[in-house]
């Protein structure tokens, strides 16, 4: 890929995301709310993978890349996504 088409440097691509553990309710709603198309996409997966897929969809939308370690995400974010998907608290 030519250099002018690269979005992130090699160093940036492999550097882990620093996800916030504390954030406002406004940030939670703005960054982690699923839209109708997201619900349709997530519904294509088995119930056990839906939360993970919703997390990745939102992460790509907010940060422009996937989250490597889902266990580092705030439980507040996971529970908010789970509520939207009608899943039990995690």
Buried (B, 14 or more C-beta within 10 A) or exposed (E): EEEEEEEEEEEEEEEEBEBEEEBEEEEBEEBBEBEEEBBEBBEEEEEEEBBBBBBBBBBEEBEEBEBEEEEEBBEBBBBBBBEBBEBEEE
